[in-house]
Amino acid sequence: MKRLALVACFVLGTCASLSAQQPSLLLSALAAQPAAPASTFNFTLVPELALPATPSESFAFPPPKAALPDAPAPPQSSSLNEEGYRWDLAVGYEYIHFDSTQFSANLSGLHTDLTYNLSSWFGLEGNVVSAWGGTIGGERTKYVLYAGGARIGWGPSRKRLTPWAHALVGGVHLNPQVANSSKNSFALQVGGGADWAYNSRVSLRAEADYVRSSLYSSTQNNFQIGLGAVIHF
C-alpha cells in the first residue's frame, strides 16, 4: 500500500513539472525562429498602399525658412545744401546805376560772389563787382565794389527756388576823380535774390542790391541788379 502511494506522488510531481516547463519551452522556440525580413516595398509608387502617418509625423513642424537679408536703408543726404556742398561760387552780369551831385552814370560789368555755408541757412559771403560806363570829362567811368558779410537763405536747397538775403560792408572805388575828392569810400550793400536749382551742382541766380557810399564829400544811394549762375562744391 505504501508503494502505491509513493508511485502516485511521483506521477503527480512529474506532471506538475512538465506543465510548468511548457510555457518556457514555447517562448524559447519562438525566440529561436528567424525574424521576418523588413518590407522593401516602395510605397511612393503606389501611395494608396502606404501606411498612415503617425501622429508625431502628421503634427511635425515645417523646417524653418532661411532668413532674408534686411533691405538696405535708402540713402540719406546729410549736408548743408542737402548734397554735401559747403561752397557756393556765383558769377554773372551786373548793372549799376550811380547817381551823385557831380555826375550820374550807368555801368555794366561782372560780379563774383563766394559763400561758405556754416549751416543750411547761414553763410559767410564775400563779393566783388567790376563795371564800366561811358566817358565823363575825357575819362572812362569805372566802378569797383568789394564787400563781405553774412548771407541768410530760406528753405532747403532740395526745393527748386531758394530765396536769400545778405548784408555786406566794404568799400567802393570810382573813376573819374573829382578835384579835392577821393576815388575811394566806405560802402554798405544790402539786398537779396533767389536761386533756381538747375541740378544738384548748378543754380541760376537773380539778385538786386541797395548800395550806400560817401564819395565826393556827399552820400550816394544807388542800386544794382545782377543775373548769373552758381556752382555748388
C-alpha positions in Angstrom: 0.0 0.0 0.0 2.8 2.4 0.8 4.4 1.6 -2.5 1.3 2.6 -4.4 1.1 5.8 -2.5 4.7 6.7 -3.4 4.2 5.8 -7.1 1.1 8.1 -7.2 3.0 11.0 -5.6 5.9 10.6 -8.1 3.5 10.6 -11.1 1.7 13.8 -9.8 5.1 15.6 -9.3 6.3 14.7 -12.8 3.1 16.0 -14.4 3.3 19.3 -12.5 6.9 19.9 -13.6 6.0 19.2 -17.2 3.1 21.7 -17.1 5.4 24.4 -15.6 8.1 23.9 -18.2 5.8 24.1 -21.2 5.4 28.0 -21.5 9.2 28.5 -21.2 9.8 25.9 -23.9 7.2 27.7 -26.1 8.9 31.1 -25.6 12.4 29.7 -26.4 11.0 28.1 -29.6 9.5 31.4 -30.7 12.8 33.2 -30.0 14.7 30.7 -32.0 12.7 31.4 -35.2 14.4 33.8 -37.6 12.9 37.4 -37.8 10.8 38.2 -40.8 12.7 40.4 -43.3 11.7 44.0 -43.4 9.5 45.0 -46.2 11.3 46.8 -49.0 8.3 47.8 -51.0 8.4 51.3 -52.4 5.2 52.9 -51.3 5.9 56.1 -53.2 5.0 54.3 -56.4 1.6 53.2 -55.0 0.7 55.9 -52.3 -2.7 54.2 -51.7 -0.9 51.2 -50.0 1.3 53.4 -47.8 0.7 53.2 -44.0 -1.0 56.2 -42.4 1.4 58.7 -40.8 1.9 58.5 -37.1 0.7 61.4 -35.0 4.2 62.7 -34.4 4.8 62.8 -38.1 1.5 64.5 -39.0 2.0 67.2 -36.5 5.7 67.8 -37.2 6.6 71.5 -37.6 7.8 72.6 -41.0 11.5 73.2 -41.4 12.5 76.9 -40.7 13.0 79.1 -43.8 16.2 80.9 -44.4 16.1 84.4 -43.1 16.2 87.0 -45.9 18.7 89.8 -45.5 17.3 93.2 -44.5 16.7 95.6 -47.3 19.3 98.4 -47.3 18.1 101.7 -45.9 17.6 104.4 -48.5 20.5 106.8 -48.8 20.0 110.0 -46.7 21.5 113.2 -47.7 23.0 114.9 -44.7 24.7 118.1 -45.6 24.4 121.8 -45.6 22.8 122.0 -49.0 21.2 118.6 -49.0 24.0 117.5 -51.3 27.1 118.0 -49.1 28.4 121.2 -50.6 29.7 123.9 -48.4 30.9 126.4 -51.0 28.8 128.5 -53.5 30.6 130.3 -56.3 28.4 132.8 -58.3 29.5 134.6 -61.4 27.3 136.8 -63.7 26.3 140.1 -65.2 25.9 143.2 -63.1 24.2 146.5 -63.9 24.8 149.6 -61.7 23.2 153.0 -61.7 25.4 155.5 -59.9 24.0 158.9 -59.1 25.8 161.8 -57.3 25.9 165.6 -57.2 28.9 165.5 -59.6 27.6 163.2 -62.3 25.4 160.2 -63.0 26.4 157.0 -64.9 25.0 153.7 -65.9 27.7 150.9 -65.8 27.8 147.3 -66.8 30.2 144.6 -65.7 30.7 141.3 -63.8 30.1 140.2 -60.3 31.9 137.4 -58.5 30.5 136.0 -55.2 31.9 133.3 -52.9 29.9 132.0 -49.9 31.0 129.5 -47.3 27.9 127.8 -45.7 28.2 127.3 -42.0 24.7 125.7 -42.0 21.8 125.0 -44.3 20.5 128.6 -43.9 23.5 130.8 -42.8 26.8 131.5 -44.6 29.7 133.9 -44.8 29.9 135.8 -48.1 32.4 138.0 -50.0 31.8 139.6 -53.4 33.5 141.8 -55.9 31.7 143.9 -58.6 33.6 145.4 -61.5 31.8 147.6 -64.1 32.5 150.2 -66.8 30.5 153.0 -68.2 30.7 156.0 -70.6 33.3 158.7 -70.7 33.0 161.7 -68.4 35.4 164.6 -68.7 37.6 162.6 -71.0 37.9 159.7 -68.6 36.0 156.5 -68.8 33.9 155.7 -65.7 35.0 152.6 -63.7 33.3 151.2 -60.7 34.7 148.6 -58.3 32.7 147.4 -55.2 34.2 144.9 -52.7 32.4 143.8 -49.6 31.9 140.9 -47.1 29.3 139.9 -44.6 26.5 137.4 -43.8 24.1 135.6 -46.1 20.8 134.0 -44.9 18.8 131.6 -47.0 15.2 130.4 -46.7 14.1 126.8 -47.5 16.3 123.7 -48.1 18.1 123.5 -51.4 16.1 120.4 -52.5 13.4 122.9 -53.4 13.7 124.4 -56.9 13.5 128.1 -55.7 15.5 129.3 -52.7 15.2 132.9 -51.7 18.0 134.6 -49.7 19.2 137.9 -48.3 22.5 139.4 -47.4 24.1 142.4 -45.7 27.7 143.3 -46.5 30.2 146.1 -45.7 33.3 147.1 -47.6 34.5 149.8 -50.0 33.9 151.3 -53.4 36.4 152.7 -55.9 35.1 155.0 -58.7 36.6 156.8 -61.7 36.7 159.6 -62.8 38.3 161.5 -59.9 36.8 164.9 -58.9 39.1 167.7 -57.7 39.8 167.6 -54.0 37.9 164.3 -53.6 39.0 160.7 -53.1 38.1 157.9 -55.5 37.5 155.5 -52.6 34.8 155.4 -50.0 33.1 153.2 -47.4 30.2 151.2 -48.8 27.2 149.4 -47.4 25.5 146.7 -49.5 22.1 145.3 -48.6 19.8 143.2 -50.8 18.8 139.7 -51.7 17.7 137.4 -54.5 16.7 133.9 -55.4 18.5 130.8 -56.7 16.7 128.4 -59.0 18.3 124.9 -58.9 19.1 123.6 -62.4 20.6 120.4 -60.8 22.4 119.5 -57.6 25.6 121.4 -58.6 24.4 124.3 -60.6 21.8 127.0 -59.9 20.6 130.2 -61.7 20.6 133.4 -59.7 18.8 136.8 -59.8 19.6 139.5 -57.3 19.1 143.2 -56.5 21.0 145.4 -54.0 21.0 148.8 -52.5 24.5 150.4 -52.2 25.3 153.4 -50.0 28.6 155.2 -50.5 30.2 158.5 -49.4 32.1 159.8 -52.4 32.8 163.5 -53.3 32.0 164.6 -49.8 28.4 163.6 -50.1 26.3 160.5 -49.8 25.1 158.3 -52.7 22.2 155.9 -52.7 22.5 153.7 -55.7 21.2 150.3 -56.8 22.5 147.4 -58.8 20.9 144.2 -60.3 22.6 141.0 -61.5 21.9 137.7 -63.2 24.2 134.7 -63.2 24.9 131.1 -62.3 26.0 129.5 -59.0 28.3 126.4 -58.7 28.0 124.3 -55.5 31.1 122.4 -54.4 
